[in-house]
């Protein structure tokens, strides 16, 4: 399998930040996505698992979602779409970015609408999150109306990819409880382990 990563948003994406913390600073989602993402890539390097990025995370300009999906599709054409999994990293938010909402919390995973191979992969990610996050007081969110735990929405970046795709919402940065974990070295390590552990399971199934 080949894994294609999208580190959600960029420095210039408007509105993707937390309310001001006590020190007057804000948390920026794009930066967190990159910290967790690069940690995942480092762990995959150690395992010898192949991956690509669908855009350059170091540029400040926000790469359009369709461009990210198109870049991923070019990789799929080389590797075979059934041999690829697209993974988009995000964190969730609630409100206007100026007020804390500590009750809006939790980790979840999205796929597109309908039953696809993506649902099976999403369940693996959810199960790995369920093994780790409660140990640290973190919660999970799920929608089981169709028999599996993922939420479904046709977000552009996963809807326009030709391979299976999942989008991870890694806790809420508008909750001080979630944010304290999300923005810690421990939290980033655990959240990256969820992704890597899921990929290891997928690799074992593919053999």
C-alpha positions as CSV (number, residue, x, y, z in Angstrom):
1,X,0.0,0.0,0.0
2,X,1.0,3.6,-0.6
3,X,-0.3,6.4,1.7
4,X,-0.9,9.9,0.5
5,X,-1.0,12.6,3.2
6,X,-2.8,15.9,3.2
7,X,-1.8,18.2,6.1
8,X,-4.9,20.2,6.3
9,X,-4.9,24.0,5.6
10,X,-2.0,26.3,5.4
11,X,-0.6,29.4,7.2
12,X,-2.8,31.7,5.2
13,X,-6.1,29.8,5.7
14,X,-8.4,32.2,7.5
15,X,-10.2,31.3,10.7
16,X,-8.4,28.1,11.6
17,X,-7.2,29.1,15.1
18,X,-8.2,28.9,18.7
19,X,-9.5,31.6,21.0
20,X,-6.7,33.5,22.7
21,X,-5.0,31.6,25.5
22,X,-4.0,33.1,28.8
23,X,-0.6,34.1,27.4
24,X,-2.5,36.0,24.6
25,X,-1.4,33.5,21.9
26,X,-3.5,31.3,19.6
27,X,-3.3,27.7,18.5
28,X,-3.1,27.4,14.7
29,X,-4.5,24.2,13.2
30,X,-2.3,24.2,10.1
31,X,0.8,24.1,12.3
32,X,-0.5,21.3,14.5
33,X,-1.4,19.2,11.5
34,X,2.1,19.5,10.3
35,X,3.7,18.6,13.6
36,X,1.6,15.5,13.9
37,X,2.0,14.7,10.2
38,X,5.8,14.9,10.2
39,X,5.8,12.7,13.3
40,X,3.7,10.2,11.4
41,X,6.1,10.3,8.5
42,X,9.1,9.8,10.7
43,X,7.5,6.7,12.2
44,X,6.6,5.4,8.8
45,X,10.2,5.9,7.6
46,X,11.3,3.7,10.5
47,X,8.9,1.0,9.4
48,X,9.8,1.3,5.7
49,X,6.3,2.1,4.7
50,X,5.9,4.2,1.5
51,X,4.1,7.5,1.4
52,X,3.7,10.8,-0.5
53,X,2.5,14.3,0.2
54,X,-0.2,15.8,-2.0
55,X,1.3,19.3,-1.8
56,X,4.2,21.2,-0.3
57,X,3.3,21.8,3.4
58,X,6.1,24.4,3.7
59,X,4.5,27.0,1.4
60,X,2.4,29.7,3.2
61,X,-0.3,30.0,0.5
62,X,-3.3,27.7,0.9
63,X,-3.2,25.0,-1.8
64,X,-6.8,24.7,-3.1
65,X,-8.6,21.5,-2.1
66,X,-9.2,20.4,-5.7
67,X,-5.5,20.8,-6.4
68,X,-4.6,18.6,-3.5
69,X,-7.0,16.0,-4.7
70,X,-5.7,16.2,-8.3
71,X,-2.1,15.8,-7.1
72,X,-3.2,12.8,-5.1
73,X,-4.9,11.3,-8.1
74,X,-1.7,11.7,-10.2
75,X,0.1,9.6,-7.5
76,X,-2.8,7.0,-7.6
77,X,-2.4,6.7,-11.4
78,X,1.3,5.7,-10.9
79,X,0.7,3.4,-7.9
80,X,-2.8,2.1,-8.7
81,X,-5.8,3.6,-7.0
82,X,-6.6,0.4,-5.2
83,X,-3.1,0.3,-3.7
84,X,-3.4,3.9,-2.2
85,X,-5.1,5.4,0.8
86,X,-5.5,9.2,1.1
87,X,-5.3,10.5,4.7
88,X,-6.3,14.2,5.4
89,X,-5.2,15.5,8.9
90,X,-7.3,18.1,10.6
91,X,-8.6,19.2,14.0
92,X,-12.1,20.3,14.8
93,X,-13.6,23.6,16.0
94,X,-16.8,25.0,17.3
95,X,-18.0,28.6,17.5
96,X,-16.5,31.8,16.2
97,X,-12.9,31.4,17.2
98,X,-13.1,33.9,20.0
99,X,-15.0,31.9,22.7
100,X,-14.0,28.6,24.3
101,X,-16.5,25.7,24.1
102,X,-15.1,23.1,26.4
103,X,-18.1,20.7,26.0
104,X,-17.5,20.4,22.2
105,X,-14.9,17.6,22.2
106,X,-13.7,14.4,20.7
107,X,-11.8,12.6,17.9
108,X,-13.6,11.4,14.8
109,X,-13.1,10.2,11.3
110,X,-14.9,11.1,8.1
111,X,-15.5,9.3,4.8
112,X,-17.6,10.3,1.8
113,X,-21.3,9.4,1.7
114,X,-22.3,5.8,0.8
115,X,-20.6,2.5,1.4
116,X,-17.1,2.2,0.1
117,X,-13.7,0.7,0.9
118,X,-13.0,3.9,2.8
119,X,-15.5,2.9,5.5
120,X,-13.5,-0.2,6.3
121,X,-10.3,1.8,6.6
122,X,-12.1,4.4,8.7
123,X,-13.2,1.7,11.1
124,X,-9.6,0.7,11.6
125,X,-8.6,4.2,12.4
126,X,-11.5,4.6,14.9
127,X,-10.6,1.3,16.6
128,X,-7.0,2.4,17.1
129,X,-8.1,5.8,18.5
130,X,-10.5,4.0,20.8
131,X,-7.6,1.9,22.2
132,X,-5.5,4.9,23.1
133,X,-7.4,8.2,23.7
134,X,-9.6,7.2,26.6
135,X,-6.4,6.4,28.6
136,X,-5.7,10.1,28.5
137,X,-9.2,11.3,29.3
138,X,-9.9,12.1,25.6
139,X,-13.3,11.2,24.0
140,X,-14.4,10.0,20.6
141,X,-17.3,10.9,18.5
142,X,-19.1,8.5,16.1
143,X,-22.1,8.1,13.9
144,X,-23.3,4.5,13.8
145,X,-26.5,5.1,11.9
146,X,-25.2,3.1,8.9
147,X,-23.5,0.4,11.0
148,X,-20.0,1.8,11.3
149,X,-18.4,4.6,13.4
150,X,-17.4,7.1,10.8
151,X,-19.2,10.4,9.9
152,X,-20.0,10.9,6.2
153,X,-19.6,14.1,4.3
154,X,-18.5,14.8,0.7
155,X,-15.6,17.1,1.7
156,X,-13.9,18.1,-1.5
157,X,-10.5,16.8,-0.6
158,X,-11.7,13.2,0.0
159,X,-14.6,13.3,-2.5
160,X,-12.5,14.2,-5.5
161,X,-9.8,11.6,-4.8
162,X,-10.0,8.4,-6.9
163,X,-8.6,6.2,-4.2
164,X,-10.1,5.3,-0.8
165,X,-9.8,8.4,1.5
166,X,-10.4,9.3,5.2
167,X,-10.3,12.6,6.9
168,X,-9.3,12.7,10.6
169,X,-10.7,15.4,13.0
170,X,-8.1,15.1,15.8
171,X,-9.9,16.6,18.8
172,X,-11.3,20.2,19.1
173,X,-8.9,23.1,19.4
174,X,-11.8,25.3,20.7
175,X,-12.0,23.1,23.8
176,X,-9.3,23.9,26.4
177,X,-9.5,20.3,27.6
178,X,-8.8,18.8,24.1
179,X,-6.4,21.5,23.2
180,X,-4.1,20.9,26.2
181,X,-3.6,17.4,25.0
182,X,-3.6,18.1,21.3
183,X,-0.9,20.8,21.7
184,X,1.4,18.7,23.9
185,X,4.3,16.5,22.9
186,X,2.5,13.5,24.5
187,X,-0.7,14.3,22.6
188,X,1.1,14.6,19.3
189,X,2.9,11.3,20.0
190,X,-0.4,9.5,20.8
191,X,-2.3,11.0,17.9
192,X,0.5,10.0,15.5
193,X,0.5,6.5,17.0
194,X,-3.2,6.2,16.2
195,X,-2.4,6.8,12.5
196,X,0.7,4.6,12.4
197,X,-1.0,1.7,14.2
198,X,-3.9,1.9,11.8
199,X,-1.6,1.8,8.8
200,X,0.3,-1.2,10.3
201,X,-3.0,-3.1,10.5
202,X,-3.8,-2.1,6.9
203,X,-0.4,-3.3,5.8
204,X,-0.9,-6.6,7.6
205,X,-4.2,-7.1,5.9
206,X,-2.7,-6.3,2.5
207,X,-0.1,-9.1,2.8
